[in-house]
Amino acid sequence: MKLVEPPSCSSPSTIVFVGKNHRGQWVAQQHNGLYGGLFVSRAQAIKYALFENGQHPETIVELSREIELDMGKRPNADLSQRAA
């Protein structure tokens, strides 16, 4: 039996951005930085995004502009900044 780690996201409405960074590497990153990674191909980035978002292709947004992987974001940081 193969054990699979559960997806990091619990909501099917989670948006995942996919695109290339300034070095031409593929990036997939959840919109508030909860998860993300660098990939050698678009197919691998999409596969990862689908796994993490619970197989919801409608929530994957492919960007035409560059995207840089930023794992320094805190989940819900936008909400805490608005409240301040």
HTML snippet that shows the backbone in 3Dmol.js (N, CA, C, O; Angstrom):
<script src="https://3Dmol.org/build/3Dmol-min.js"></script>
<div id="view" style="width:600px;height:400px;position:relative"></div>
<script>
const pdb = `
ATOM      1  N   MET A   1       0.828  -1.168   0.000  1.00  0.00           N
ATOM      2  CA  MET A   1       0.000   0.000   0.000  1.00  0.00           C
ATOM      3  C   MET A   1       0.883   1.246   0.000  1.00  0.00           C
ATOM      4  O   MET A   1       1.832   1.341   0.778  1.00  0.00           O
ATOM      5  N   LYS A   2       0.572   2.176  -0.855  1.00  0.00           N
ATOM      6  CA  LYS A   2       1.339   3.414  -0.967  1.00  0.00           C
ATOM      7  C   LYS A   2       0.653   4.507  -0.155  1.00  0.00           C
ATOM      8  O   LYS A   2      -0.524   4.796  -0.367  1.00  0.00           O
ATOM      9  N   LEU A   3       1.384   5.108   0.766  1.00  0.00           N
ATOM     10  CA  LEU A   3       0.845   6.203   1.558  1.00  0.00           C
ATOM     11  C   LEU A   3       1.078   7.512   0.837  1.00  0.00           C
ATOM     12  O   LEU A   3       2.167   7.763   0.320  1.00  0.00           O
ATOM     13  N   VAL A   4       0.057   8.341   0.803  1.00  0.00           N
ATOM     14  CA  VAL A   4       0.147   9.634   0.133  1.00  0.00           C
ATOM     15  C   VAL A   4      -0.156  10.711   1.159  1.00  0.00           C
ATOM     16  O   VAL A   4      -1.127  10.623   1.910  1.00  0.00           O
ATOM     17  N   GLU A   5       0.689  11.724   1.176  1.00  0.00           N
ATOM     18  CA  GLU A   5       0.480  12.848   2.080  1.00  0.00           C
ATOM     19  C   GLU A   5      -0.779  13.596   1.665  1.00  0.00           C
ATOM     20  O   GLU A   5      -0.980  13.838   0.475  1.00  0.00           O
ATOM     21  N   PRO A   6      -1.633  13.969   2.620  1.00  0.00           N
ATOM     22  CA  PRO A   6      -2.855  14.690   2.263  1.00  0.00           C
ATOM     23  C   PRO A   6      -2.543  16.072   1.717  1.00  0.00           C
ATOM     24  O   PRO A   6      -1.503  16.648   2.040  1.00  0.00           O
ATOM     25  N   PRO A   7      -3.431  16.608   0.895  1.00  0.00           N
ATOM     26  CA  PRO A   7      -3.211  17.945   0.350  1.00  0.00           C
ATOM     27  C   PRO A   7      -3.097  18.981   1.454  1.00  0.00           C
ATOM     28  O   PRO A   7      -3.681  18.828   2.526  1.00  0.00           O
ATOM     29  N   SER A   8      -2.336  20.040   1.180  1.00  0.00           N
ATOM     30  CA  SER A   8      -2.131  21.104   2.153  1.00  0.00           C
ATOM     31  C   SER A   8      -3.343  22.015   2.269  1.00  0.00           C
ATOM     32  O   SER A   8      -3.458  22.779   3.227  1.00  0.00           O
ATOM     33  N   CYS A   9      -4.216  21.942   1.332  1.00  0.00           N
ATOM     34  CA  CYS A   9      -5.332  22.863   1.329  1.00  0.00           C
ATOM     35  C   CYS A   9      -6.621  22.121   1.648  1.00  0.00           C
ATOM     36  O   CYS A   9      -6.821  20.987   1.213  1.00  0.00           O
ATOM     37  N   SER A  10      -7.489  22.768   2.406  1.00  0.00           N
ATOM     38  CA  SER A  10      -8.744  22.136   2.768  1.00  0.00           C
ATOM     39  C   SER A  10      -9.910  22.736   2.007  1.00  0.00           C
ATOM     40  O   SER A  10     -11.008  22.181   2.037  1.00  0.00           O
ATOM     41  N   SER A  11      -9.705  23.846   1.330  1.00  0.00           N
ATOM     42  CA  SER A  11     -10.771  24.521   0.617  1.00  0.00           C
ATOM     43  C   SER A  11     -10.584  24.396  -0.886  1.00  0.00           C
ATOM     44  O   SER A  11      -9.507  24.688  -1.407  1.00  0.00           O
ATOM     45  N   PRO A  12     -11.646  23.955  -1.598  1.00  0.00           N
ATOM     46  CA  PRO A  12     -11.523  23.832  -3.045  1.00  0.00           C
ATOM     47  C   PRO A  12     -11.416  25.183  -3.750  1.00  0.00           C
ATOM     48  O   PRO A  12     -11.113  25.226  -4.942  1.00  0.00           O
ATOM     49  N   SER A  13     -11.658  26.283  -3.042  1.00  0.00           N
ATOM     50  CA  SER A  13     -11.597  27.602  -3.667  1.00  0.00           C
ATOM     51  C   SER A  13     -10.198  28.216  -3.599  1.00  0.00           C
ATOM     52  O   SER A  13     -10.020  29.374  -3.974  1.00  0.00           O
ATOM     53  N   THR A  14      -9.214  27.466  -3.131  1.00  0.00           N
ATOM     54  CA  THR A  14      -7.855  27.982  -3.035  1.00  0.00           C
ATOM     55  C   THR A  14      -7.259  28.166  -4.422  1.00  0.00           C
ATOM     56  O   THR A  14      -7.263  27.239  -5.232  1.00  0.00           O
ATOM     57  N   ILE A  15      -6.752  29.345  -4.692  1.00  0.00           N
ATOM     58  CA  ILE A  15      -6.165  29.654  -5.995  1.00  0.00           C
ATOM     59  C   ILE A  15      -4.672  29.354  -5.961  1.00  0.00           C
ATOM     60  O   ILE A  15      -3.974  29.697  -5.007  1.00  0.00           O
ATOM     61  N   VAL A  16      -4.199  28.709  -7.018  1.00  0.00           N
ATOM     62  CA  VAL A  16      -2.777  28.410  -7.167  1.00  0.00           C
ATOM     63  C   VAL A  16      -2.288  29.094  -8.442  1.00  0.00           C
ATOM     64  O   VAL A  16      -2.848  28.890  -9.519  1.00  0.00           O
ATOM     65  N   PHE A  17      -1.249  29.898  -8.312  1.00  0.00           N
ATOM     66  CA  PHE A  17      -0.649  30.567  -9.461  1.00  0.00           C
ATOM     67  C   PHE A  17       0.473  29.700 -10.018  1.00  0.00           C
ATOM     68  O   PHE A  17       1.273  29.144  -9.266  1.00  0.00           O
ATOM     69  N   VAL A  18       0.523  29.591 -11.338  1.00  0.00           N
ATOM     70  CA  VAL A  18       1.563  28.837 -12.030  1.00  0.00           C
ATOM     71  C   VAL A  18       2.152  29.742 -13.102  1.00  0.00           C
ATOM     72  O   VAL A  18       1.418  30.406 -13.835  1.00  0.00           O
ATOM     73  N   GLY A  19       3.475  29.767 -13.191  1.00  0.00           N
ATOM     74  CA  GLY A  19       4.147  30.570 -14.203  1.00  0.00           C
ATOM     75  C   GLY A  19       5.640  30.376 -14.106  1.00  0.00           C
ATOM     76  O   GLY A  19       6.122  29.563 -13.318  1.00  0.00           O
ATOM     77  N   LYS A  20       6.375  31.130 -14.916  1.00  0.00           N
ATOM     78  CA  LYS A  20       7.837  31.032 -14.915  1.00  0.00           C
ATOM     79  C   LYS A  20       8.449  32.178 -14.118  1.00  0.00           C
ATOM     80  O   LYS A  20       7.927  33.293 -14.098  1.00  0.00           O
ATOM     81  N   ASN A  21       9.572  31.875 -13.461  1.00  0.00           N
ATOM     82  CA  ASN A  21      10.308  32.923 -12.756  1.00  0.00           C
ATOM     83  C   ASN A  21      11.329  33.554 -13.711  1.00  0.00           C
ATOM     84  O   ASN A  21      11.365  33.221 -14.896  1.00  0.00           O
ATOM     85  N   HIS A  22      12.150  34.455 -13.193  1.00  0.00           N
ATOM     86  CA  HIS A  22      13.102  35.175 -14.056  1.00  0.00           C
ATOM     87  C   HIS A  22      14.194  34.269 -14.621  1.00  0.00           C
ATOM     88  O   HIS A  22      14.882  34.651 -15.568  1.00  0.00           O
ATOM     89  N   ARG A  23      14.361  33.080 -14.056  1.00  0.00           N
ATOM     90  CA  ARG A  23      15.351  32.123 -14.565  1.00  0.00           C
ATOM     91  C   ARG A  23      14.757  31.098 -15.523  1.00  0.00           C
ATOM     92  O   ARG A  23      15.465  30.229 -16.030  1.00  0.00           O
ATOM     93  N   GLY A  24      13.469  31.205 -15.764  1.00  0.00           N
ATOM     94  CA  GLY A  24      12.805  30.271 -16.667  1.00  0.00           C
ATOM     95  C   GLY A  24      12.323  28.997 -16.006  1.00  0.00           C
ATOM     96  O   GLY A  24      11.863  28.080 -16.685  1.00  0.00           O
ATOM     97  N   GLN A  25      12.423  28.928 -14.673  1.00  0.00           N
ATOM     98  CA  GLN A  25      11.921  27.761 -13.947  1.00  0.00           C
ATOM     99  C   GLN A  25      10.417  27.929 -13.717  1.00  0.00           C
ATOM    100  O   GLN A  25       9.917  29.046 -13.584  1.00  0.00           O
ATOM    101  N   TRP A  26       9.718  26.814 -13.675  1.00  0.00           N
ATOM    102  CA  TRP A  26       8.284  26.850 -13.420  1.00  0.00           C
ATOM    103  C   TRP A  26       8.031  26.942 -11.925  1.00  0.00           C
ATOM    104  O   TRP A  26       8.663  26.249 -11.128  1.00  0.00           O
ATOM    105  N   VAL A  27       7.097  27.807 -11.560  1.00  0.00           N
ATOM    106  CA  VAL A  27       6.714  28.034 -10.167  1.00  0.00           C
ATOM    107  C   VAL A  27       5.232  27.718 -10.017  1.00  0.00           C
ATOM    108  O   VAL A  27       4.420  28.076 -10.871  1.00  0.00           O
ATOM    109  N   ALA A  28       4.892  27.049  -8.932  1.00  0.00           N
ATOM    110  CA  ALA A  28       3.500  26.883  -8.530  1.00  0.00           C
ATOM    111  C   ALA A  28       3.429  27.354  -7.090  1.00  0.00           C
ATOM    112  O   ALA A  28       4.198  26.902  -6.242  1.00  0.00           O
ATOM    113  N   GLN A  29       2.493  28.273  -6.812  1.00  0.00           N
ATOM    114  CA  GLN A  29       2.384  28.789  -5.456  1.00  0.00           C
ATOM    115  C   GLN A  29       0.937  29.136  -5.136  1.00  0.00           C
ATOM    116  O   GLN A  29       0.248  29.795  -5.916  1.00  0.00           O
ATOM    117  N   GLN A  30       0.499  28.679  -3.977  1.00  0.00           N
ATOM    118  CA  GLN A  30      -0.835  29.006  -3.488  1.00  0.00           C
ATOM    119  C   GLN A  30      -0.881  30.505  -3.226  1.00  0.00           C
ATOM    120  O   GLN A  30       0.121  31.089  -2.815  1.00  0.00           O
ATOM    121  N   HIS A  31      -2.021  31.130  -3.458  1.00  0.00           N
ATOM    122  CA  HIS A  31      -2.097  32.595  -3.464  1.00  0.00           C
ATOM    123  C   HIS A  31      -1.642  33.266  -2.179  1.00  0.00           C
ATOM    124  O   HIS A  31      -1.158  34.397  -2.236  1.00  0.00           O
ATOM    125  N   ASN A  32      -1.773  32.626  -1.022  1.00  0.00           N
ATOM    126  CA  ASN A  32      -1.280  33.297   0.191  1.00  0.00           C
ATOM    127  C   ASN A  32      -0.006  32.659   0.730  1.00  0.00           C
ATOM    128  O   ASN A  32       0.373  32.903   1.876  1.00  0.00           O
ATOM    129  N   GLY A  33       0.660  31.840  -0.089  1.00  0.00           N
ATOM    130  CA  GLY A  33       1.972  31.317   0.268  1.00  0.00           C
ATOM    131  C   GLY A  33       1.988  30.107   1.175  1.00  0.00           C
ATOM    132  O   GLY A  33       3.036  29.761   1.720  1.00  0.00           O
ATOM    133  N   LEU A  34       0.839  29.448   1.349  1.00  0.00           N
ATOM    134  CA  LEU A  34       0.788  28.275   2.215  1.00  0.00           C
ATOM    135  C   LEU A  34       1.666  27.145   1.686  1.00  0.00           C
ATOM    136  O   LEU A  34       2.279  26.416   2.466  1.00  0.00           O
ATOM    137  N   TYR A  35       1.728  26.997   0.367  1.00  0.00           N
ATOM    138  CA  TYR A  35       2.579  25.981  -0.249  1.00  0.00           C
ATOM    139  C   TYR A  35       3.016  26.455  -1.619  1.00  0.00           C
ATOM    140  O   TYR A  35       2.403  27.343  -2.212  1.00  0.00           O
ATOM    141  N   GLY A  36       4.088  25.847  -2.116  1.00  0.00           N
ATOM    142  CA  GLY A  36       4.586  26.190  -3.440  1.00  0.00           C
ATOM    143  C   GLY A  36       5.874  25.460  -3.721  1.00  0.00           C
ATOM    144  O   GLY A  36       6.432  24.803  -2.843  1.00  0.00           O
ATOM    145  N   GLY A  37       6.349  25.575  -4.955  1.00  0.00           N
ATOM    146  CA  GLY A  37       7.587  24.916  -5.314  1.00  0.00           C
ATOM    147  C   GLY A  37       8.087  25.327  -6.687  1.00  0.00           C
ATOM    148  O   GLY A  37       7.392  26.005  -7.444  1.00  0.00           O
ATOM    149  N   LEU A  38       9.315  24.900  -6.995  1.00  0.00           N
ATOM    150  CA  LEU A  38       9.947  25.123  -8.297  1.00  0.00           C
ATOM    151  C   LEU A  38       9.940  23.816  -9.067  1.00  0.00           C
ATOM    152  O   LEU A  38      10.126  22.749  -8.480  1.00  0.00           O
ATOM    153  N   PHE A  39       9.728  23.887 -10.379  1.00  0.00           N
ATOM    154  CA  PHE A  39       9.594  22.689 -11.201  1.00  0.00           C
ATOM    155  C   PHE A  39      10.322  22.858 -12.527  1.00  0.00           C
ATOM    156  O   PHE A  39      10.518  23.976 -13.004  1.00  0.00           O
ATOM    157  N   VAL A  40      10.718  21.738 -13.112  1.00  0.00           N
ATOM    158  CA  VAL A  40      11.451  21.778 -14.377  1.00  0.00           C
ATOM    159  C   VAL A  40      10.516  21.885 -15.578  1.00  0.00           C
ATOM    160  O   VAL A  40      10.957  22.226 -16.676  1.00  0.00           O
ATOM    161  N   SER A  41       9.229  21.598 -15.380  1.00  0.00           N
ATOM    162  CA  SER A  41       8.302  21.683 -16.500  1.00  0.00           C
ATOM    163  C   SER A  41       6.940  22.205 -16.039  1.00  0.00           C
ATOM    164  O   SER A  41       6.593  22.141 -14.859  1.00  0.00           O
ATOM    165  N   ARG A  42       6.192  22.715 -16.994  1.00  0.00           N
ATOM    166  CA  ARG A  42       4.834  23.183 -16.719  1.00  0.00           C
ATOM    167  C   ARG A  42       3.979  22.021 -16.232  1.00  0.00           C
ATOM    168  O   ARG A  42       3.192  22.171 -15.297  1.00  0.00           O
ATOM    169  N   ALA A  43       4.135  20.861 -16.869  1.00  0.00           N
ATOM    170  CA  ALA A  43       3.335  19.691 -16.505  1.00  0.00           C
ATOM    171  C   ALA A  43       3.530  19.315 -15.037  1.00  0.00           C
ATOM    172  O   ALA A  43       2.564  18.993 -14.344  1.00  0.00           O
ATOM    173  N   GLN A  44       4.777  19.356 -14.563  1.00  0.00           N
ATOM    174  CA  GLN A  44       5.042  19.017 -13.162  1.00  0.00           C
ATOM    175  C   GLN A  44       4.459  20.069 -12.209  1.00  0.00           C
ATOM    176  O   GLN A  44       3.962  19.726 -11.137  1.00  0.00           O
ATOM    177  N   ALA A  45       4.521  21.334 -12.597  1.00  0.00           N
ATOM    178  CA  ALA A  45       3.952  22.399 -11.775  1.00  0.00           C
ATOM    179  C   ALA A  45       2.437  22.242 -11.661  1.00  0.00           C
ATOM    180  O   ALA A  45       1.871  22.399 -10.579  1.00  0.00           O
ATOM    181  N   ILE A  46       1.787  21.933 -12.777  1.00  0.00           N
ATOM    182  CA  ILE A  46       0.335  21.729 -12.782  1.00  0.00           C
ATOM    183  C   ILE A  46      -0.035  20.493 -11.969  1.00  0.00           C
ATOM    184  O   ILE A  46      -0.999  20.517 -11.204  1.00  0.00           O
ATOM    185  N   LYS A  47       0.726  19.418 -12.132  1.00  0.00           N
ATOM    186  CA  LYS A  47       0.467  18.182 -11.386  1.00  0.00           C
ATOM    187  C   LYS A  47       0.539  18.447  -9.878  1.00  0.00           C
ATOM    188  O   LYS A  47      -0.317  17.990  -9.121  1.00  0.00           O
ATOM    189  N   TYR A  48       1.552  19.177  -9.455  1.00  0.00           N
ATOM    190  CA  TYR A  48       1.715  19.535  -8.041  1.00  0.00           C
ATOM    191  C   TYR A  48       0.537  20.387  -7.564  1.00  0.00           C
ATOM    192  O   TYR A  48      -0.037  20.131  -6.506  1.00  0.00           O
ATOM    193  N   ALA A  49       0.184  21.403  -8.357  1.00  0.00           N
ATOM    194  CA  ALA A  49      -0.919  22.293  -7.987  1.00  0.00           C
ATOM    195  C   ALA A  49      -2.219  21.511  -7.825  1.00  0.00           C
ATOM    196  O   ALA A  49      -2.979  21.747  -6.886  1.00  0.00           O
ATOM    197  N   LEU A  50      -2.468  20.587  -8.738  1.00  0.00           N
ATOM    198  CA  LEU A  50      -3.678  19.770  -8.647  1.00  0.00           C
ATOM    199  C   LEU A  50      -3.678  18.895  -7.405  1.00  0.00           C
ATOM    200  O   LEU A  50      -4.704  18.766  -6.737  1.00  0.00           O
ATOM    201  N   PHE A  51      -2.546  18.298  -7.090  1.00  0.00           N
ATOM    202  CA  PHE A  51      -2.451  17.474  -5.888  1.00  0.00           C
ATOM    203  C   PHE A  51      -2.730  18.309  -4.643  1.00  0.00           C
ATOM    204  O   PHE A  51      -3.498  17.901  -3.771  1.00  0.00           O
ATOM    205  N   GLU A  52      -2.107  19.468  -4.567  1.00  0.00           N
ATOM    206  CA  GLU A  52      -2.226  20.300  -3.377  1.00  0.00           C
ATOM    207  C   GLU A  52      -3.605  20.936  -3.225  1.00  0.00           C
ATOM    208  O   GLU A  52      -4.060  21.157  -2.103  1.00  0.00           O
ATOM    209  N   ASN A  53      -4.272  21.231  -4.333  1.00  0.00           N
ATOM    210  CA  ASN A  53      -5.574  21.902  -4.205  1.00  0.00           C
ATOM    211  C   ASN A  53      -6.757  20.936  -4.278  1.00  0.00           C
ATOM    212  O   ASN A  53      -7.901  21.367  -4.421  1.00  0.00           O
ATOM    213  N   GLY A  54      -6.491  19.651  -4.182  1.00  0.00           N
ATOM    214  CA  GLY A  54      -7.573  18.675  -4.147  1.00  0.00           C
ATOM    215  C   GLY A  54      -8.192  18.380  -5.505  1.00  0.00           C
ATOM    216  O   GLY A  54      -9.386  18.095  -5.599  1.00  0.00           O
ATOM    217  N   GLN A  55      -7.376  18.447  -6.566  1.00  0.00           N
ATOM    218  CA  GLN A  55      -7.818  18.138  -7.937  1.00  0.00           C
ATOM    219  C   GLN A  55      -8.887  19.108  -8.451  1.00  0.00           C
ATOM    220  O   GLN A  55      -9.917  18.684  -8.976  1.00  0.00           O
ATOM    221  N   HIS A  56      -8.635  20.404  -8.297  1.00  0.00           N
ATOM    222  CA  HIS A  56      -9.557  21.439  -8.782  1.00  0.00           C
ATOM    223  C   HIS A  56      -8.856  22.302  -9.833  1.00  0.00           C
ATOM    224  O   HIS A  56      -8.319  23.360  -9.503  1.00  0.00           O
ATOM    225  N   PRO A  57      -8.855  21.860 -11.095  1.00  0.00           N
ATOM    226  CA  PRO A  57      -8.152  22.618 -12.140  1.00  0.00           C
ATOM    227  C   PRO A  57      -8.708  24.023 -12.348  1.00  0.00           C
ATOM    228  O   PRO A  57      -7.999  24.903 -12.835  1.00  0.00           O
ATOM    229  N   GLU A  58      -9.965  24.241 -11.985  1.00  0.00           N
ATOM    230  CA  GLU A  58     -10.572  25.560 -12.170  1.00  0.00           C
ATOM    231  C   GLU A  58      -9.976  26.616 -11.243  1.00  0.00           C
ATOM    232  O   GLU A  58     -10.220  27.807 -11.436  1.00  0.00           O
ATOM    233  N   THR A  59      -9.202  26.204 -10.247  1.00  0.00           N
ATOM    234  CA  THR A  59      -8.604  27.165  -9.323  1.00  0.00           C
ATOM    235  C   THR A  59      -7.124  27.418  -9.617  1.00  0.00           C
ATOM    236  O   THR A  59      -6.438  28.076  -8.835  1.00  0.00           O
ATOM    237  N   ILE A  60      -6.638  26.900 -10.735  1.00  0.00           N
ATOM    238  CA  ILE A  60      -5.248  27.130 -11.132  1.00  0.00           C
ATOM    239  C   ILE A  60      -5.216  28.267 -12.152  1.00  0.00           C
ATOM    240  O   ILE A  60      -5.908  28.228 -13.169  1.00  0.00           O
ATOM    241  N   VAL A  61      -4.404  29.273 -11.860  1.00  0.00           N
ATOM    242  CA  VAL A  61      -4.286  30.434 -12.743  1.00  0.00           C
ATOM    243  C   VAL A  61      -2.874  30.461 -13.296  1.00  0.00           C
ATOM    244  O   VAL A  61      -1.904  30.577 -12.547  1.00  0.00           O
ATOM    245  N   GLU A  62      -2.765  30.350 -14.628  1.00  0.00           N
ATOM    246  CA  GLU A  62      -1.443  30.433 -15.257  1.00  0.00           C
ATOM    247  C   GLU A  62      -1.167  31.886 -15.615  1.00  0.00           C
ATOM    248  O   GLU A  62      -1.947  32.526 -16.320  1.00  0.00           O
ATOM    249  N   LEU A  63      -0.043  32.395 -15.118  1.00  0.00           N
ATOM    250  CA  LEU A  63       0.315  33.792 -15.306  1.00  0.00           C
ATOM    251  C   LEU A  63       1.192  33.977 -16.535  1.00  0.00           C
ATOM    252  O   LEU A  63       2.051  33.145 -16.827  1.00  0.00           O
ATOM    253  N   SER A  64       0.971  35.072 -17.252  1.00  0.00           N
ATOM    254  CA  SER A  64       1.829  35.384 -18.397  1.00  0.00           C
ATOM    255  C   SER A  64       3.044  36.202 -17.949  1.00  0.00           C
ATOM    256  O   SER A  64       4.052  36.245 -18.655  1.00  0.00           O
ATOM    257  N   ARG A  65       2.959  36.838 -16.802  1.00  0.00           N
ATOM    258  CA  ARG A  65       4.089  37.608 -16.256  1.00  0.00           C
ATOM    259  C   ARG A  65       4.935  36.691 -15.369  1.00  0.00           C
ATOM    260  O   ARG A  65       4.514  35.588 -15.020  1.00  0.00           O
ATOM    261  N   GLU A  66       6.117  37.156 -15.015  1.00  0.00           N
ATOM    262  CA  GLU A  66       6.998  36.370 -14.143  1.00  0.00           C
ATOM    263  C   GLU A  66       6.414  36.267 -12.746  1.00  0.00           C
ATOM    264  O   GLU A  66       5.745  37.180 -12.262  1.00  0.00           O
ATOM    265  N   ILE A  67       6.679  35.139 -12.111  1.00  0.00           N
ATOM    266  CA  ILE A  67       6.270  34.914 -10.733  1.00  0.00           C
ATOM    267  C   ILE A  67       7.473  34.347  -9.993  1.00  0.00           C
ATOM    268  O   ILE A  67       8.136  33.431 -10.480  1.00  0.00           O
ATOM    269  N   GLU A  68       7.747  34.889  -8.828  1.00  0.00           N
ATOM    270  CA  GLU A  68       8.867  34.404  -8.025  1.00  0.00           C
ATOM    271  C   GLU A  68       8.317  33.641  -6.824  1.00  0.00           C
ATOM    272  O   GLU A  68       7.348  34.070  -6.198  1.00  0.00           O
ATOM    273  N   LEU A  69       8.932  32.526  -6.513  1.00  0.00           N
ATOM    274  CA  LEU A  69       8.520  31.730  -5.366  1.00  0.00           C
ATOM    275  C   LEU A  69       8.833  32.505  -4.091  1.00  0.00           C
ATOM    276  O   LEU A  69       9.978  32.898  -3.869  1.00  0.00           O
ATOM    277  N   ASP A  70       7.837  32.723  -3.265  1.00  0.00           N
ATOM    278  CA  ASP A  70       8.007  33.468  -2.021  1.00  0.00           C
ATOM    279  C   ASP A  70       7.422  32.643  -0.883  1.00  0.00           C
ATOM    280  O   ASP A  70       6.218  32.685  -0.631  1.00  0.00           O
ATOM    281  N   MET A  71       8.274  31.898  -0.203  1.00  0.00           N
ATOM    282  CA  MET A  71       7.818  31.057   0.899  1.00  0.00           C
ATOM    283  C   MET A  71       7.895  31.800   2.229  1.00  0.00           C
ATOM    284  O   MET A  71       7.684  31.202   3.283  1.00  0.00           O
ATOM    285  N   GLY A  72       8.195  33.096   2.192  1.00  0.00           N
ATOM    286  CA  GLY A  72       8.268  33.888   3.405  1.00  0.00           C
ATOM    287  C   GLY A  72       6.924  34.463   3.822  1.00  0.00           C
ATOM    288  O   GLY A  72       6.803  35.043   4.901  1.00  0.00           O
ATOM    289  N   LYS A  73       5.906  34.306   2.968  1.00  0.00           N
ATOM    290  CA  LYS A  73       4.585  34.825   3.305  1.00  0.00           C
ATOM    291  C   LYS A  73       3.976  34.014   4.431  1.00  0.00           C
ATOM    292  O   LYS A  73       4.203  32.809   4.544  1.00  0.00           O
ATOM    293  N   ARG A  74       3.199  34.691   5.261  1.00  0.00           N
ATOM    294  CA  ARG A  74       2.457  33.998   6.308  1.00  0.00           C
ATOM    295  C   ARG A  74       1.020  33.828   5.830  1.00  0.00           C
ATOM    296  O   ARG A  74       0.447  34.769   5.280  1.00  0.00           O
ATOM    297  N   PRO A  75       0.421  32.648   6.024  1.00  0.00           N
ATOM    298  CA  PRO A  75      -0.999  32.477   5.669  1.00  0.00           C
ATOM    299  C   PRO A  75      -1.850  33.525   6.376  1.00  0.00           C
ATOM    300  O   PRO A  75      -1.642  33.827   7.551  1.00  0.00           O
ATOM    301  N   ASN A  76      -2.808  34.072   5.637  1.00  0.00           N
ATOM    302  CA  ASN A  76      -3.730  35.091   6.144  1.00  0.00           C
ATOM    303  C   ASN A  76      -3.034  36.380   6.551  1.00  0.00           C
ATOM    304  O   ASN A  76      -3.579  37.148   7.344  1.00  0.00           O
ATOM    305  N   ALA A  77      -1.839  36.632   6.024  1.00  0.00           N
ATOM    306  CA  ALA A  77      -1.130  37.879   6.336  1.00  0.00           C
ATOM    307  C   ALA A  77      -1.934  39.085   5.854  1.00  0.00           C
ATOM    308  O   ALA A  77      -1.941  40.133   6.500  1.00  0.00           O
ATOM    309  N   ASP A  78      -2.614  38.932   4.711  1.00  0.00           N
ATOM    310  CA  ASP A  78      -3.416  40.027   4.182  1.00  0.00           C
ATOM    311  C   ASP A  78      -4.510  40.414   5.166  1.00  0.00           C
ATOM    312  O   ASP A  78      -4.784  41.600   5.350  1.00  0.00           O
ATOM    313  N   LEU A  79      -5.132  39.437   5.794  1.00  0.00           N
ATOM    314  CA  LEU A  79      -6.219  39.716   6.735  1.00  0.00           C
ATOM    315  C   LEU A  79      -5.708  40.445   7.971  1.00  0.00           C
ATOM    316  O   LEU A  79      -6.352  41.383   8.443  1.00  0.00           O
ATOM    317  N   SER A  80      -4.566  40.030   8.501  1.00  0.00           N
ATOM    318  CA  SER A  80      -4.041  40.671   9.702  1.00  0.00           C
ATOM    319  C   SER A  80      -3.583  42.090   9.419  1.00  0.00           C
ATOM    320  O   SER A  80      -3.664  42.951  10.296  1.00  0.00           O
ATOM    321  N   GLN A  81      -3.100  42.351   8.203  1.00  0.00           N
ATOM    322  CA  GLN A  81      -2.672  43.709   7.855  1.00  0.00           C
ATOM    323  C   GLN A  81      -3.873  44.643   7.692  1.00  0.00           C
ATOM    324  O   GLN A  81      -3.798  45.826   8.027  1.00  0.00           O
ATOM    325  N   ARG A  82      -4.973  44.106   7.179  1.00  0.00           N
ATOM    326  CA  ARG A  82      -6.166  44.932   7.011  1.00  0.00           C
ATOM    327  C   ARG A  82      -6.771  45.307   8.364  1.00  0.00           C
ATOM    328  O   ARG A  82      -7.309  46.403   8.519  1.00  0.00           O
ATOM    329  N   ALA A  83      -6.686  44.413   9.332  1.00  0.00           N
ATOM    330  CA  ALA A  83      -7.260  44.648  10.650  1.00  0.00           C
ATOM    331  C   ALA A  83      -6.473  45.683  11.444  1.00  0.00           C
ATOM    332  O   ALA A  83      -7.012  46.314  12.352  1.00  0.00           O
ATOM    333  N   ALA A  84      -5.208  45.856  11.105  1.00  0.00           N
ATOM    334  CA  ALA A  84      -4.347  46.786  11.862  1.00  0.00           C
ATOM    335  C   ALA A  84      -4.608  48.233  11.498  1.00  0.00           C
ATOM    336  O   ALA A  84      -3.968  49.132  12.044  1.00  0.00           O
TER     337      ALA A  84
END
`;
const viewer = $3Dmol.createViewer("view");
viewer.addModel(pdb, "pdb");
viewer.setStyle({}, {cartoon: {color: "spectrum"}});
viewer.zoomTo();
viewer.render();
</script>
